[in-house]
Amino acid sequence: MPVLLLALALAACSSKTVQYPEDHERMRRIDQAVETLRDAYQRKDRSGFEALMLPLDQLELLQREAEADFDAFHSIAVDFKIERIMIEGDDIDVYVHWQGTWKKDPDDSGIRQRGHARLQWVGTHSILLRGVQGDLPFGMKTRQTFTGPSPTRPAAP
């Protein structure tokens, strides 16, 4: 009898079915959208980066900052770790932790940064970026302009 129960338990565990296939598929599309955004930025793919965004003023600034990074850095390596996804109707908030390295030339040790951001997406079948908040990896050139070395002041007499 115990062998039969064990066999039934193993059979039940090995044949997992997705309880909510529509939700599972939507989560897969959300994850893919985040990965595609990261990949397009990392590969400096201007059209791929832009294709993920709704045509909004806030996102035009984000696109300009990313394009400045594309021009300023020889290589960009960024990793995203999704910490939480919140879905309410068509609105999707994806909270990510990111870290990356931006190099101006191949021999450069690079600029290393990390942070947290909220990527606001919209959609069910087609997932598009509609807003961003937080400390974003996009715009590192602008960030380095503001945090670069300050000019030295002459010593007081």
N, C-alpha and C positions, 0 to 999 in steps of 0.2 A: 504493500500500500504506500509506504513512504517513497518508493522509487517512482510510482505513478504520479504522486503529487509533485515530486521534483521535476519530472519530465514535463508535466503541464506548466509548471512555473517557468522553466527554461523556454518552452515554446512561446509562452505569453511575452516574455522579455525580449526574445529575439525578433519578434514580428511587430515592432513599434509602428504604429500608424499615426500620422499627424491628426490631432483631434480637430483643429481648426485650419484647414488647408488654405483658405483665403487669407487669413491673418499671417500664417507662416510665409506665404508667397509675398505678401506686402513687406514683411520684415526683411526678407531676402532682398527685395528691390531697394529698400532703404539702405541696407548694408552695402549693396552694390553701388548706389549713388554716392555714398560717402567715400568708398574706395575709388570710384571713378574721378571724383573731385581731387582727391589726394594724388592720384596717378597723373592726371592732366597737369596739375601744378608742378609736380616733380619732373615730368618730362618736358615742361615748358610748352605745353600744347595750348596755344591761345584759343583756338576754335573749340577744342574739347572742353576747356575750362568754362568758356562763355556759354556753351550749349546746355550746361546744367543749371543755368540761372534764369529767373524771370527778369524781364526788362524793367528794372526798378532803379531809381537814382542811387540808393544806398549800394546796390550791387555794381553799378557803374564805377563807383569809387573803388570798390574791392577789386574789380577787374583792372583798373588803372594801376593800383598798387601791385597786383600780381604781375602785370606786364613790366613794371619797373624792376621787379625782382628778376624776371626772365632776362632782361637786358643787362642787369648789373652783375649777375652771378653766373659763373661757368657751370656749376652744378648745384642742385638742390636735392637734399634727401630728407624726407619728412615721413614720420610714422604717426598714425592716428590709432588711438585705443578708444573705442566707444565705451563710455561709462554707463550711460543710461539713455533710453529712448522713451519718450512720452508721446502718445498719440491721442488726439482729441478730434474726431471727425477727419477732415482732410488735412489738418495741421499736425505737423510732426516736429518735435524738438529732439535733437540729437546732441547730447553732451559728450564732448570728446576731450581727452587729454592728448596733447601732441608733443613731439620733440623732433628736432631736426638740426641739420647742418647745412649752412650756405657757404659755398666756396667761390671766391672771385677768380681763382685760377687753379689748375690741377695741383700745384705744389703748395697751395695755401692750406693751413691747418683748419681754416674755416671758422665761422661764427656758429656757436652752439646755443640754441635757445629751446625753451619748452614753455608750455602753458596749458590753459583750459579755455574752451570756447563752447558756445552754443550755436549750432547750425540749425536754422529754422527752415524746414522743408514744407512743401505742400504737394498733395496728390495721393492718388490711390494706385493707379496703374503706371502713370508717368510721374516720377518724383523729381521736383525741381526746387532749387534753393530760392527762398524768398527773403531771407534775412540772416544776419549774423550778429552775435554779441560776444563780448569777452576779449580775451587775449588771443588773437588770431596769428597763425603762422604767415599769412599773406601780408606783404608789405614790409618785409624785413629791411629792404633798402631804405625806406623812409624811417623806420625805427632806428637804424644805425646812424642816420644823419642826425637825429636828435640826441642820441646817446654816445656819439663819437667823442674823441678826445677834445677837451676844451682848450682854447688857446691859452698859452702861458702868459701871465701878467708880469710886467717888470717888477722887480723888488722895490719896495718903498725905500726912499733915502734915509 
